[in-house]
Amino acid sequence: MFSIEDGTLLVRFARENIENYLKQNRRILIPDSIKNKFSDKYGAFVTLNRINVDGNPLRGCIGYIEPTYPLYEVVHRVSVSSATEDPRFSSVLIEEMDEITIEISILTPPKLIKVDNPDEYLEKIKIGRDGLIAEQGFYKGLLLPQVPVEQNWGKEEFLSHTCMKAGLLPDAWADKNTKIYKFTGQIFTEIEPRGKIVEKNLDGSNN
């Protein structure tokens, strides 16, 4: 478990890195204090949300599922990627950063959900705790634990949207050739741009 102080350090590190890249086209050097504190390997995502917009506030979200790299390196890489490389959006402009909040999700390693019958997925998934990965052959998609809470989805909707994120049909989770994994994690987010950083509970509330 990471403390709110840890989360604050990471979110502020991510913001400084993004803004430096948007201004000068290069990432910041990683401080030794960040390297020393966050050297363990984790999967993590950085999400950018734009405030005061109608509809979906998402402005970018990129990350690594597996714990392949030290956490400091993951945040260093994907913070910039979330702002500049999400294929769903144009690159963020530095002027937008005054209206964007930064959220970091630190993930536990994904675990395959083993079932004899696809209906068993509904018993083994908990909304507000689990994120999901759908995988079939070369197709793979992920939705973070907070997404079904924010979208007010039930379990079947969550499974279907995860499959669609992977480029599969909505009911592909019922196909025996589809693998479903679950994971959880900690989420730290700015309440407002450059503002206080809190831990977001997976039920949608904040600490």
C-alpha positions as a Markdown table, in Angstrom:
| # | Residue | x | y | z |
|---|---|---|---|---|
| 1 | Met | 0.0 | 0.0 | 0.0 |
| 2 | Phe | 1.2 | 3.5 | -0.9 |
| 3 | Ser | 0.5 | 6.4 | 1.4 |
| 4 | Ile | -1.1 | 9.7 | 0.3 |
| 5 | Glu | 2.3 | 11.3 | 0.6 |
| 6 | Asp | 3.6 | 8.7 | -1.9 |
| 7 | Gly | 0.7 | 9.4 | -4.2 |
| 8 | Thr | 1.3 | 13.1 | -4.0 |
| 9 | Leu | 4.9 | 12.8 | -5.0 |
| 10 | Leu | 4.0 | 10.6 | -8.0 |
| 11 | Val | 1.2 | 12.8 | -9.3 |
| 12 | Arg | 3.3 | 16.0 | -8.9 |
| 13 | Phe | 6.3 | 14.2 | -10.6 |
| 14 | Ala | 3.9 | 13.2 | -13.5 |
| 15 | Arg | 2.6 | 16.8 | -13.9 |
| 16 | Glu | 6.1 | 18.3 | -13.9 |
| 17 | Asn | 7.2 | 15.7 | -16.5 |
| 18 | Ile | 4.2 | 16.4 | -18.8 |
| 19 | Glu | 4.5 | 20.1 | -18.6 |
| 20 | Asn | 8.2 | 20.1 | -19.2 |
| 21 | Tyr | 7.8 | 17.9 | -22.2 |
| 22 | Leu | 5.0 | 20.1 | -23.7 |
| 23 | Lys | 7.2 | 23.2 | -23.2 |
| 24 | Gln | 10.6 | 21.9 | -24.1 |
| 25 | Asn | 10.0 | 18.6 | -25.9 |
| 26 | Arg | 11.9 | 16.5 | -23.4 |
| 27 | Arg | 11.2 | 14.7 | -20.2 |
| 28 | Ile | 12.6 | 15.8 | -16.9 |
| 29 | Leu | 15.5 | 14.0 | -15.2 |
| 30 | Ile | 14.2 | 11.6 | -12.6 |
| 31 | Pro | 15.2 | 12.8 | -9.1 |
| 32 | Asp | 17.1 | 10.3 | -7.0 |
| 33 | Ser | 14.5 | 10.6 | -4.3 |
| 34 | Ile | 11.8 | 9.3 | -6.7 |
| 35 | Lys | 14.1 | 6.5 | -8.0 |
| 36 | Asn | 14.9 | 5.4 | -4.5 |
| 37 | Lys | 11.3 | 5.5 | -3.2 |
| 38 | Phe | 9.6 | 3.9 | -6.2 |
| 39 | Ser | 12.1 | 1.3 | -7.4 |
| 40 | Asp | 9.8 | -1.7 | -7.1 |
| 41 | Lys | 8.1 | -3.0 | -10.3 |
| 42 | Tyr | 4.4 | -2.2 | -10.8 |
| 43 | Gly | 1.9 | -1.8 | -13.7 |
| 44 | Ala | 0.5 | 1.7 | -13.7 |
| 45 | Phe | -1.7 | 4.0 | -15.8 |
| 46 | Val | -1.7 | 7.8 | -16.0 |
| 47 | Thr | -5.1 | 9.3 | -16.8 |
| 48 | Leu | -5.8 | 12.9 | -17.8 |
| 49 | Asn | -9.2 | 14.4 | -17.3 |
| 50 | Arg | -10.4 | 17.8 | -18.5 |
| 51 | Ile | -12.6 | 19.7 | -16.1 |
| 52 | Asn | -15.7 | 21.8 | -16.9 |
| 53 | Val | -16.6 | 19.9 | -20.1 |
| 54 | Asp | -19.9 | 18.4 | -21.2 |
| 55 | Gly | -19.7 | 14.7 | -21.8 |
| 56 | Asn | -16.7 | 12.5 | -21.4 |
| 57 | Pro | -13.8 | 14.4 | -19.6 |
| 58 | Leu | -11.1 | 11.9 | -20.7 |
| 59 | Arg | -8.2 | 13.6 | -22.4 |
| 60 | Gly | -5.7 | 10.7 | -22.4 |
| 61 | Cys | -4.9 | 7.4 | -20.7 |
| 62 | Ile | -1.8 | 5.2 | -21.3 |
| 63 | Gly | -0.1 | 2.7 | -19.1 |
| 64 | Tyr | 1.5 | -0.7 | -18.6 |
| 65 | Ile | -0.5 | -3.7 | -17.3 |
| 66 | Glu | 2.3 | -5.9 | -16.2 |
| 67 | Pro | 4.9 | -5.1 | -13.5 |
| 68 | Thr | 7.8 | -5.1 | -15.9 |
| 69 | Tyr | 9.5 | -1.8 | -15.0 |
| 70 | Pro | 10.2 | 0.2 | -11.8 |
| 71 | Leu | 7.3 | 2.3 | -10.9 |
| 72 | Tyr | 9.3 | 5.6 | -11.3 |
| 73 | Glu | 10.1 | 4.5 | -14.9 |
| 74 | Val | 6.6 | 3.6 | -15.7 |
| 75 | Val | 5.2 | 7.0 | -14.5 |
| 76 | His | 8.1 | 8.8 | -16.3 |
| 77 | Arg | 7.2 | 7.2 | -19.6 |
| 78 | Val | 3.4 | 7.0 | -19.6 |
| 79 | Ser | 2.7 | 10.4 | -18.1 |
| 80 | Val | 4.1 | 12.0 | -21.3 |
| 81 | Ser | 2.5 | 9.2 | -23.5 |
| 82 | Ser | -0.9 | 9.9 | -22.0 |
| 83 | Ala | -0.6 | 13.5 | -23.0 |
| 84 | Thr | 0.9 | 13.0 | -26.5 |
| 85 | Glu | 0.4 | 9.4 | -27.7 |
| 86 | Asp | -3.2 | 8.3 | -26.9 |
| 87 | Pro | -4.5 | 7.5 | -30.4 |
| 88 | Arg | -8.0 | 8.5 | -29.5 |
| 89 | Phe | -7.0 | 12.2 | -29.0 |
| 90 | Ser | -4.8 | 14.9 | -30.4 |
| 91 | Ser | -1.8 | 15.8 | -28.4 |
| 92 | Val | -2.5 | 17.9 | -25.3 |
| 93 | Leu | -1.4 | 21.6 | -25.6 |
| 94 | Ile | 0.5 | 23.2 | -22.7 |
| 95 | Glu | -2.3 | 25.8 | -22.4 |
| 96 | Glu | -4.8 | 22.9 | -21.6 |
| 97 | Met | -2.9 | 21.8 | -18.5 |
| 98 | Asp | -4.6 | 24.5 | -16.5 |
| 99 | Glu | -7.8 | 22.6 | -17.0 |
| 100 | Ile | -6.5 | 19.0 | -16.7 |
| 101 | Thr | -6.4 | 16.9 | -13.6 |
| 102 | Ile | -3.9 | 14.0 | -13.4 |
| 103 | Glu | -4.7 | 10.6 | -12.0 |
| 104 | Ile | -2.3 | 7.7 | -11.4 |
| 105 | Ser | -3.5 | 4.1 | -11.0 |
| 106 | Ile | -1.0 | 1.7 | -9.5 |
| 107 | Leu | -2.0 | -1.9 | -10.4 |
| 108 | Thr | -1.7 | -5.3 | -8.8 |
| 109 | Pro | -0.6 | -8.1 | -11.2 |
| 110 | Pro | -3.5 | -9.4 | -13.3 |
| 111 | Lys | -4.9 | -12.8 | -12.3 |
| 112 | Leu | -6.7 | -15.1 | -14.7 |
| 113 | Ile | -10.3 | -15.7 | -13.6 |
| 114 | Lys | -10.8 | -19.5 | -13.9 |
| 115 | Val | -14.4 | -20.6 | -14.7 |
| 116 | Asp | -16.1 | -23.7 | -16.0 |
| 117 | Asn | -19.0 | -21.6 | -17.2 |
| 118 | Pro | -18.9 | -18.0 | -18.3 |
| 119 | Asp | -21.8 | -17.1 | -16.0 |
| 120 | Glu | -19.4 | -17.7 | -13.2 |
| 121 | Tyr | -17.6 | -14.4 | -14.1 |
| 122 | Leu | -20.6 | -12.6 | -12.6 |
| 123 | Glu | -19.9 | -14.2 | -9.2 |
| 124 | Lys | -16.1 | -13.5 | -9.3 |
| 125 | Ile | -16.1 | -9.9 | -10.3 |
| 126 | Lys | -16.8 | -7.0 | -7.9 |
| 127 | Ile | -17.7 | -3.6 | -9.2 |
| 128 | Gly | -15.7 | -1.0 | -7.3 |
| 129 | Arg | -12.8 | -3.4 | -6.6 |
| 130 | Asp | -11.8 | -5.1 | -9.9 |
| 131 | Gly | -10.4 | -3.9 | -13.1 |
| 132 | Leu | -10.7 | -6.3 | -16.1 |
| 133 | Ile | -8.7 | -7.4 | -19.0 |
| 134 | Ala | -10.2 | -9.3 | -22.0 |
| 135 | Glu | -7.9 | -11.3 | -24.2 |
| 136 | Gln | -8.5 | -13.5 | -27.2 |
| 137 | Gly | -5.5 | -14.3 | -29.5 |
| 138 | Phe | -3.9 | -11.0 | -30.5 |
| 139 | Tyr | -6.8 | -9.0 | -29.2 |
| 140 | Lys | -6.4 | -7.5 | -25.7 |
| 141 | Gly | -8.2 | -4.7 | -23.9 |
| 142 | Leu | -8.2 | -3.3 | -20.3 |
| 143 | Leu | -10.6 | -1.1 | -18.3 |
| 144 | Leu | -9.5 | 0.3 | -14.9 |
| 145 | Pro | -11.4 | -0.4 | -11.7 |
| 146 | Gln | -12.9 | 3.1 | -11.5 |
| 147 | Val | -14.4 | 3.0 | -15.0 |
| 148 | Pro | -17.6 | 0.9 | -14.2 |
| 149 | Val | -18.2 | 3.0 | -11.1 |
| 150 | Glu | -17.9 | 6.3 | -13.1 |
| 151 | Gln | -20.1 | 4.9 | -15.9 |
| 152 | Asn | -22.7 | 3.2 | -13.6 |
| 153 | Trp | -22.3 | -0.2 | -15.3 |
| 154 | Gly | -23.3 | -3.6 | -14.0 |
| 155 | Lys | -21.1 | -6.6 | -14.2 |
| 156 | Glu | -22.3 | -7.8 | -17.7 |
| 157 | Glu | -21.9 | -4.2 | -19.1 |
| 158 | Phe | -18.4 | -4.1 | -17.6 |
| 159 | Leu | -17.5 | -7.4 | -19.2 |
| 160 | Ser | -19.0 | -6.3 | -22.5 |
| 161 | His | -17.2 | -3.0 | -22.6 |
| 162 | Thr | -13.9 | -4.6 | -21.7 |
| 163 | Cys | -14.4 | -7.0 | -24.7 |
| 164 | Met | -15.2 | -4.1 | -27.0 |
| 165 | Lys | -12.0 | -2.2 | -25.7 |
| 166 | Ala | -10.1 | -5.3 | -26.9 |
| 167 | Gly | -11.7 | -5.0 | -30.4 |
| 168 | Leu | -14.0 | -8.0 | -29.7 |
| 169 | Leu | -17.8 | -8.4 | -29.8 |
| 170 | Pro | -19.6 | -7.4 | -26.7 |
| 171 | Asp | -20.6 | -10.9 | -25.8 |
| 172 | Ala | -17.1 | -12.3 | -26.4 |
| 173 | Trp | -16.6 | -12.8 | -22.7 |
| 174 | Ala | -19.0 | -15.8 | -23.0 |
| 175 | Asp | -16.7 | -17.4 | -25.6 |
| 176 | Lys | -14.5 | -20.2 | -24.2 |
| 177 | Asn | -11.6 | -18.8 | -26.2 |
| 178 | Thr | -11.7 | -15.5 | -24.4 |
| 179 | Lys | -9.6 | -15.1 | -21.2 |
| 180 | Ile | -10.7 | -12.7 | -18.6 |
| 181 | Tyr | -8.3 | -11.3 | -16.0 |
| 182 | Lys | -8.9 | -9.1 | -13.0 |
| 183 | Phe | -6.7 | -6.8 | -11.0 |
| 184 | Thr | -7.1 | -4.0 | -8.5 |
| 185 | Gly | -5.0 | -1.1 | -7.3 |
| 186 | Gln | -4.6 | 2.3 | -5.7 |
| 187 | Ile | -5.7 | 5.5 | -7.4 |
| 188 | Phe | -4.3 | 9.0 | -6.6 |
| 189 | Thr | -5.8 | 12.0 | -8.3 |
| 190 | Glu | -5.7 | 15.8 | -8.2 |
| 191 | Ile | -9.0 | 17.3 | -7.0 |
| 192 | Glu | -8.4 | 20.2 | -9.3 |
| 193 | Pro | -5.5 | 21.1 | -11.7 |
| 194 | Arg | -2.3 | 21.5 | -9.6 |
| 195 | Gly | -4.5 | 21.2 | -6.5 |
| 196 | Lys | -4.7 | 18.8 | -3.5 |
| 197 | Ile | -4.1 | 15.2 | -4.3 |
| 198 | Val | -6.3 | 12.5 | -2.7 |
| 199 | Glu | -6.6 | 8.7 | -2.8 |
| 200 | Lys | -9.7 | 7.8 | -4.8 |
| 201 | Asn | -11.7 | 4.9 | -3.4 |
| 202 | Leu | -12.9 | 2.5 | -6.0 |
| 203 | Asp | -16.5 | 3.3 | -4.9 |
| 204 | Gly | -15.9 | 6.7 | -6.4 |
| 205 | Ser | -15.3 | 8.6 | -3.2 |
| 206 | Asn | -12.1 | 10.3 | -2.1 |
| 207 | Asn | -9.9 | 10.1 | 1.0 |
